[in-house]
Every structure is written in structure tokens, then in C-alpha cells.
């Protein structure tokens, strides 16, 4: 079956594996979900007064994630560690089935544009789809994109807090070992800022479900495509900006 036929807008039949049946708990989730495609950030924040762990996890097809709540915002919940498009989409779609009505995404991206450095912020305006999951949720001819109103709100929020960021197109892949030098040079030529593994699929899912969604990246690594220089890492700056970005997105959810 060709990829172009994976999504059929006329198919209204019921899913065989249904998200609302993955978690037997009767606990509804808050309306605002912040999905963090990184690990260990949220557990570290439980050592402060920012977050606490919910007594029950989010169980979804493919795994489960700890739910993190805010003592100051009852309409907020966060998950992390659901790496890759299929697992991330499974987790988020299950959360939507349990009551989530808006999705905020904090992701990591590798720098494609050679002017980006580790720790920089990237606000994606659309995502080129080179993973497979999104093609089950949207036609193959369109890019995946965030909700425009939420993206403008996030941009204003970043400006208000004097945080510098780049705005533009990114790409999501599910084959990191096929991320060749020629592939990256082509992405760069086409104006791609960064590459990740999840964002385009999450945007596609949310558009399909008619759930507003917005995303923000922190650049996790940068490398020289001539292979004459080592990869660039700045763990301290990256972790600082990742935490700042999480706090900013959590604050943004208070507007809803």
C-alpha cells in the first residue's frame, strides 16, 4: 500500500485499538497538556514546589508515563519521555481521550541551520514530514503546522520575557541513521532550521482531532557537516534553557 493511501478522510469506521480503552481509570485529565520530549527534567522539578507526581500514570498503547501536576494550576498536566512519533502520538491521543483539550510541546532538535547554537530556541511555523505516523492523520501533500493563534500567543510570550528565538520550518524524521550529510545539506538549502523525531506527528494528530497545539524546541546539538570539527555540546546552557522553556510554557497554559 502506497503512503498516499494511508490516510482516508472518508473512513469513519471505529479504530480497532481505541485510545479511550487503554486506561481503565476513571480519572479525567486537565484541559492543558504539556508533553516534554526529553527525560529527567520533570522528575527534577518535583524536588521543588513547581510540580508533583500524580498517584496514577497515563497508560497508553506502547507504554505508560508519569503524570506531573502543578499545585498552582489545576488545569495543567505534564508528561515526558515518550520518545519517537508513534509512542508520542499514542500517549497524547490517549490523554485527549481522557479530557485534554490543548497540547503544548517542548521538544529537542538538532541544528540544521548553521547559525544555530546549542541552547537556542526554535519556534516551528510548520514541519516537513519525514516520519511515518503523521501520514495516518493528514493527507500527504501538506506540511504539519501548529495552531496559528497559539503560535502567536507563544511568540508574544517569548517576546514579553525577552527570550530570543528563531521562527521557521523544521523537519521530523524517524530514521536518524539515514540522516546523511547530503540529506542535511538539502534540508539546509530548503531553509530547514532543525530536526527532531516527533513534532510533525503531534501537529498532524492535533489537527486531525481538532485540538489546538503549539510547540517549542531547544537546540540540543550542532555539528559540522564537513566532519572536520567535533559536535558542539553545551550541557549547562542546554539544561538551563530547557528548564526556562518548560516554565515559560507552563505559564502560558494559565491563559486558558
C-alpha positions as CSV (number, residue, x, y, z in Angstrom):
1,X,0.0,0.0,0.0
2,X,1.4,3.4,-1.0
3,X,1.9,6.1,1.6
4,X,-0.5,8.3,-0.2
5,X,-3.4,5.9,0.6
6,X,-2.6,5.6,4.4
7,X,-5.0,8.4,5.3
8,X,-8.5,8.2,4.0
9,X,-10.7,11.1,5.1
10,X,-13.8,9.1,4.1
11,X,-13.0,6.2,6.5
12,X,-15.3,6.9,9.6
13,X,-15.1,3.4,10.9
14,X,-14.1,2.8,14.5
15,X,-10.4,2.1,15.4
16,X,-9.7,-1.4,16.4
17,X,-7.3,-0.2,19.1
18,X,-9.1,2.6,20.8
19,X,-7.3,5.3,23.0
20,X,-10.2,5.5,25.4
21,X,-9.8,1.8,26.3
22,X,-6.1,1.9,27.0
23,X,-6.5,3.3,30.5
24,X,-9.2,1.8,32.7
25,X,-9.0,4.5,35.4
26,X,-12.0,6.9,35.7
27,X,-9.7,9.9,36.3
28,X,-10.2,12.7,33.9
29,X,-7.2,14.8,32.9
30,X,-7.0,18.6,33.0
31,X,-7.6,20.5,29.8
32,X,-3.9,21.6,29.2
33,X,-1.2,19.0,28.5
34,X,2.5,19.9,28.2
35,X,4.4,17.0,26.5
36,X,8.1,17.1,27.0
37,X,10.2,15.0,24.6
38,X,13.1,14.8,26.9
39,X,13.9,12.8,30.1
40,X,14.6,13.6,33.7
41,X,13.5,17.3,33.6
42,X,10.1,16.8,35.2
43,X,11.3,14.4,37.9
44,X,13.9,17.1,38.9
45,X,11.2,19.7,39.2
46,X,9.3,17.6,41.7
47,X,12.1,18.4,44.2
48,X,10.8,21.9,44.1
49,X,7.3,23.4,44.6
50,X,6.8,23.5,40.8
51,X,5.4,20.0,40.2
52,X,4.3,16.9,42.0
53,X,3.7,13.3,40.7
54,X,0.1,12.2,40.3
55,X,-0.8,8.9,42.1
56,X,-1.7,7.2,38.8
57,X,0.1,7.1,35.5
58,X,-1.1,7.7,31.9
59,X,-1.3,4.3,30.4
60,X,-1.4,4.1,26.6
61,X,-0.7,1.7,23.8
62,X,3.1,1.2,23.9
63,X,3.8,2.1,27.5
64,X,2.9,4.5,30.3
65,X,4.1,7.9,31.5
66,X,4.1,9.5,35.0
67,X,1.7,12.4,35.2
68,X,3.0,15.6,36.7
69,X,0.7,18.2,38.2
70,X,1.1,21.8,39.3
71,X,-0.1,22.8,42.8
72,X,-0.8,26.3,41.5
73,X,-2.7,25.4,38.3
74,X,-5.4,22.6,38.4
75,X,-5.9,22.8,34.6
76,X,-2.3,21.7,33.9
77,X,-0.7,18.3,33.5
78,X,2.7,17.2,32.0
79,X,4.3,14.1,30.7
80,X,7.8,13.3,29.5
81,X,10.0,10.6,28.0
82,X,7.6,9.4,25.2
83,X,10.4,9.4,22.6
84,X,9.6,8.9,18.9
85,X,6.5,9.8,16.8
86,X,4.4,6.6,17.3
87,X,4.8,6.5,21.1
88,X,4.4,10.2,21.5
89,X,1.2,10.3,19.4
90,X,-0.1,7.2,21.3
91,X,0.4,9.0,24.6
92,X,-1.1,12.3,23.5
93,X,-4.1,10.8,21.8
94,X,-4.8,8.7,24.9
95,X,-4.6,11.9,27.0
96,X,-7.0,13.7,24.7
97,X,-9.4,10.8,25.1
98,X,-9.2,11.4,28.9
99,X,-10.1,15.1,28.7
100,X,-7.1,17.1,27.3
101,X,-8.2,20.0,25.1
102,X,-5.0,21.8,24.3
103,X,-1.5,20.4,23.7
104,X,1.8,22.2,24.3
105,X,5.0,20.5,23.2
106,X,8.6,21.1,24.4
107,X,11.0,19.3,22.1
108,X,14.6,18.9,21.4
109,X,16.0,19.5,17.9
110,X,19.4,19.1,16.3
111,X,20.6,22.2,14.5
112,X,20.3,22.1,10.7
113,X,20.8,25.8,10.1
114,X,24.5,26.5,10.7
115,X,23.7,29.8,12.5
116,X,22.0,27.9,15.4
117,X,23.9,27.0,18.6
118,X,23.2,24.6,21.4
119,X,20.6,26.1,23.8
120,X,18.9,28.3,21.1
121,X,15.1,28.3,21.0
122,X,13.3,27.5,17.8
123,X,9.6,28.2,17.3
124,X,8.3,26.0,14.4
125,X,5.9,27.5,12.0
126,X,5.5,24.2,10.1
127,X,7.1,20.8,10.0
128,X,8.3,18.9,7.0
129,X,7.1,15.3,7.4
130,X,9.7,12.6,7.1
131,X,8.3,10.3,9.8
132,X,5.5,7.8,9.1
133,X,3.0,8.4,11.8
134,X,1.6,11.7,10.5
135,X,0.6,10.1,7.2
136,X,-2.2,8.3,9.0
137,X,-3.7,11.6,10.3
138,X,-3.3,14.0,7.4
139,X,-3.1,13.9,3.6
140,X,0.5,13.6,2.3
141,X,0.5,16.8,0.4
142,X,0.5,19.3,3.3
143,X,3.0,20.2,6.0
144,X,2.1,19.7,9.6
145,X,1.7,23.0,11.5
146,X,0.8,24.4,14.9
147,X,-2.4,26.2,15.7
148,X,-1.8,29.8,14.4
149,X,-3.4,31.6,17.4
150,X,-1.5,29.5,19.9
151,X,1.8,30.1,18.0
152,X,1.2,33.9,18.0
153,X,0.5,33.7,21.7
154,X,3.7,31.8,22.3
155,X,5.7,34.2,20.2
156,X,4.3,37.2,22.2
157,X,5.0,35.3,25.4
158,X,8.6,34.8,24.4
159,X,9.0,38.5,23.4
160,X,7.4,39.6,26.7
161,X,10.1,37.6,28.6
162,X,12.9,38.9,26.3
163,X,13.8,35.4,25.2
164,X,15.5,35.3,21.8
165,X,14.2,32.6,19.3
166,X,14.3,31.7,15.7
167,X,11.0,31.1,13.9
168,X,10.6,28.9,10.8
169,X,10.3,25.5,9.3
170,X,11.7,22.3,10.9
171,X,11.7,18.6,9.9
172,X,10.8,15.4,11.7
173,X,12.4,12.1,10.9
174,X,12.1,8.5,12.2
175,X,15.4,7.3,10.7
176,X,18.3,9.1,12.5
177,X,20.8,6.7,10.9
178,X,19.6,7.8,7.5
179,X,20.1,11.5,8.4
180,X,23.1,11.7,5.9
181,X,25.3,14.7,5.2
182,X,23.6,15.1,1.8
183,X,20.2,14.9,3.4
184,X,21.1,17.7,5.9
185,X,22.6,19.8,3.2
186,X,19.4,19.5,1.3
187,X,17.4,20.5,4.4
188,X,19.7,23.5,4.9
189,X,19.3,24.6,1.3
190,X,15.5,24.4,1.7
191,X,15.5,26.6,4.8
192,X,15.0,24.0,7.5
193,X,16.1,25.2,10.9
194,X,16.2,22.0,12.9
195,X,15.4,18.3,13.0
196,X,13.6,16.1,15.6
197,X,11.6,12.9,15.7
198,X,8.1,13.9,17.0
199,X,6.8,17.4,16.3
200,X,5.3,16.9,12.8
201,X,3.4,13.8,14.0
202,X,2.0,15.6,17.1
203,X,0.9,18.6,14.9
204,X,-0.8,16.2,12.5
205,X,-2.6,14.3,15.2
206,X,-3.9,17.5,16.8
207,X,-5.1,18.9,13.5
208,X,-6.9,15.7,12.8
209,X,-8.5,15.7,16.3
210,X,-9.2,19.5,16.0
211,X,-7.2,20.1,19.2
212,X,-5.1,23.3,19.3
213,X,-1.4,22.6,19.6
214,X,1.9,24.6,19.7
215,X,5.5,23.6,20.0
216,X,8.9,25.0,21.1
217,X,12.3,23.5,20.5
218,X,15.6,23.8,22.4
219,X,18.6,23.0,20.3
220,X,20.3,20.0,21.8
221,X,23.3,19.6,19.5
222,X,25.0,21.2,16.5
223,X,27.5,19.6,14.2
224,X,29.8,20.4,11.3
225,X,28.8,18.7,8.0
226,X,32.3,18.7,6.7
227,X,33.2,16.3,9.5
228,X,36.3,18.3,10.2
229,X,35.1,19.5,13.6
230,X,33.6,17.8,16.6
231,X,29.9,18.0,17.5
232,X,29.1,21.0,19.7
233,X,27.6,20.4,23.1
234,X,26.9,22.8,25.9
235,X,25.2,20.8,28.6
236,X,24.9,23.6,31.2
237,X,23.3,26.1,28.8
238,X,21.1,23.5,27.2
239,X,19.7,22.3,30.6
240,X,19.2,25.9,31.8
241,X,17.2,26.9,28.6
242,X,15.2,23.6,28.7
243,X,14.1,24.4,32.2
244,X,13.3,28.0,31.4
245,X,11.3,26.9,28.3
246,X,9.3,24.5,30.4
247,X,8.5,27.2,32.9
248,X,7.5,29.6,30.2
249,X,5.2,27.1,28.5
250,X,3.6,26.1,31.9
251,X,3.0,29.8,32.5
252,X,1.4,30.1,29.0
253,X,-1.2,27.4,29.9
254,X,-2.5,29.8,32.6
255,X,-4.0,31.9,29.8
256,X,-6.5,29.1,29.0
